[in-house]
Amino acid sequence: MGLTLGLSAGVSPGPLLALVISTTVRSGPAGGVRVAASPLVTDLPVIVLAVTVLSLAPGWVLSAAGVAGGLFVLKLGASTLQEARSTDLPQPSGKDEPPPSAALWHGVIVNLLSPHPWLFWMSIGGPILTTAWQREPATGAVFLVGFYLMLVGSKVVLALLLGSVRQRLNRRWYRRLLGFSGVLLLGAAAGLLAEFLPWPGR
């Protein structure tokens, strides 16, 4: 689940992905890699807040949040598959990009101001992590490692690939990767709904 959600979040269009691409095109792969690593700086307080709230809440709140997260992932997977048919790689904004030394902090600001990590950890990641941690802390740790391995790793790989070709962006393969992530999202949604829906006999 961590690998699936991490890969899907890593390659789906969004402000951080656009910043990774534009910084790489402008400044080279070093700047893009720094931007890609920004969730490692920004997400800890978001995770702590989400998990704390969910841990103190009644059990039905966790189940409701999990179901809501599953429905959200289902919608995201369907829209990702649809978008993969015609999407283009995000284009640079046209403004001067920061030097590599400042790229990390630009990524931090963009990620903190984006609603995506907050929505993810409050509705999807938080319920999964809380449930896993309550059963076995090691399982929660594995989920976190898998998620950030793919979230950051996919963007790092993209930055390195773009840095090697720079002006020759392969739209076809980007669409294929996006479509693959959409299929993975649908599978993740099925897993979430199976975990948190109040099935008969529970």
SULCORTA-V795332 format. One record per residue. N is the residue number from 1. PHI is phi in whole degrees, -180 to 180 (999 if undefined). Layout:
n:N phi:PHI
n:N phi:PHI
//
This chain:
n:1 phi:999
n:2 phi:-63
n:3 phi:-64
n:4 phi:-64
n:5 phi:-66
n:6 phi:-65
n:7 phi:-65
n:8 phi:-62
n:9 phi:-68
n:10 phi:-70
n:11 phi:-105
n:12 phi:-73
n:13 phi:-60
n:14 phi:-179
n:15 phi:-62
n:16 phi:-71
n:17 phi:-63
n:18 phi:-61
n:19 phi:-70
n:20 phi:-59
n:21 phi:-68
n:22 phi:-66
n:23 phi:-67
n:24 phi:-65
n:25 phi:-65
n:26 phi:-81
n:27 phi:-112
n:28 phi:100
n:29 phi:-65
n:30 phi:-60
n:31 phi:-67
n:32 phi:-63
n:33 phi:-65
n:34 phi:-64
n:35 phi:-64
n:36 phi:-61
n:37 phi:-83
n:38 phi:-61
n:39 phi:-60
n:40 phi:-66
n:41 phi:-91
n:42 phi:-89
n:43 phi:-83
n:44 phi:-58
n:45 phi:-64
n:46 phi:-65
n:47 phi:-64
n:48 phi:-60
n:49 phi:-64
n:50 phi:-64
n:51 phi:-67
n:52 phi:-63
n:53 phi:-61
n:54 phi:-70
n:55 phi:-70
n:56 phi:-87
n:57 phi:-81
n:58 phi:-60
n:59 phi:-60
n:60 phi:-67
n:61 phi:-65
n:62 phi:-61
n:63 phi:-64
n:64 phi:-63
n:65 phi:-65
n:66 phi:-65
n:67 phi:-64
n:68 phi:-60
n:69 phi:-64
n:70 phi:-62
n:71 phi:-66
n:72 phi:-65
n:73 phi:-65
n:74 phi:-60
n:75 phi:-64
n:76 phi:-64
n:77 phi:-63
n:78 phi:-64
n:79 phi:-69
n:80 phi:-67
n:81 phi:-62
n:82 phi:-66
n:83 phi:-68
n:84 phi:-65
n:85 phi:-73
n:86 phi:-138
n:87 phi:-72
n:88 phi:-114
n:89 phi:-60
n:90 phi:-56
n:91 phi:-97
n:92 phi:-57
n:93 phi:-75
n:94 phi:95
n:95 phi:-87
n:96 phi:-66
n:97 phi:-87
n:98 phi:-70
n:99 phi:-65
n:100 phi:-54
n:101 phi:-64
n:102 phi:-101
n:103 phi:-64
n:104 phi:-58
n:105 phi:-72
n:106 phi:-65
n:107 phi:-64
n:108 phi:-60
n:109 phi:-64
n:110 phi:-61
n:111 phi:-70
n:112 phi:-69
n:113 phi:-83
n:114 phi:-78
n:115 phi:-75
n:116 phi:-59
n:117 phi:-64
n:118 phi:-66
n:119 phi:-64
n:120 phi:-63
n:121 phi:-76
n:122 phi:-81
n:123 phi:-112
n:124 phi:-122
n:125 phi:-66
n:126 phi:-61
n:127 phi:-59
n:128 phi:-64
n:129 phi:-65
n:130 phi:-63
n:131 phi:-63
n:132 phi:-64
n:133 phi:-66
n:134 phi:-67
n:135 phi:-77
n:136 phi:-162
n:137 phi:-54
n:138 phi:-63
n:139 phi:-66
n:140 phi:-63
n:141 phi:-65
n:142 phi:-64
n:143 phi:-60
n:144 phi:-63
n:145 phi:-63
n:146 phi:-63
n:147 phi:-63
n:148 phi:-76
n:149 phi:-60
n:150 phi:-85
n:151 phi:-60
n:152 phi:-79
n:153 phi:-62
n:154 phi:-64
n:155 phi:-71
n:156 phi:-64
n:157 phi:-61
n:158 phi:-62
n:159 phi:-63
n:160 phi:-67
n:161 phi:-66
n:162 phi:-65
n:163 phi:-65
n:164 phi:-82
n:165 phi:-111
n:166 phi:54
n:167 phi:-90
n:168 phi:-114
n:169 phi:-86
n:170 phi:-92
n:171 phi:-67
n:172 phi:-62
n:173 phi:-71
n:174 phi:-64
n:175 phi:-64
n:176 phi:-64
n:177 phi:-65
n:178 phi:-66
n:179 phi:-63
n:180 phi:-63
n:181 phi:-66
n:182 phi:-64
n:183 phi:-63
n:184 phi:-62
n:185 phi:-63
n:186 phi:-62
n:187 phi:-65
n:188 phi:-65
n:189 phi:-63
n:190 phi:-62
n:191 phi:-65
n:192 phi:-64
n:193 phi:-66
n:194 phi:-65
n:195 phi:-77
n:196 phi:-110
n:197 phi:-68
n:198 phi:-79
n:199 phi:-67
n:200 phi:-57
n:201 phi:97
n:202 phi:-83
//
